[in-house]
Amino acid sequence: MKTRYFLWSLCSAWMIGIGLRFVLESFFSNKTYPVFVCFDTFFDWLGLFLLGLLLFIFMLWDIKKEYEKKVGK
């Protein structure tokens, strides 16, 4: 495994995990939050989750591209 794929997978898993944790915590918590926390959830934590998801998809695309180059398709 190349170092860049390891780092990409580690960073994307961290981003997805932390972002999803805070998004789900804000939706399923019994506490009442002010409106600011809802904006914070959507723009910060949902953004972090989506960035991690995009990084993971880009990593898979890069692995596929490198494999096709190696195989010769």
Secondary structure as GFF3:
##gff-version 3
##sequence-region A 1 73
A	DSSP	alpha_helix	3	28	.	.	.	ID=ss1
A	DSSP	alpha_helix	35	40	.	.	.	ID=ss2
A	DSSP	pi_helix	41	45	.	.	.	ID=ss3
A	DSSP	alpha_helix	46	71	.	.	.	ID=ss4
###
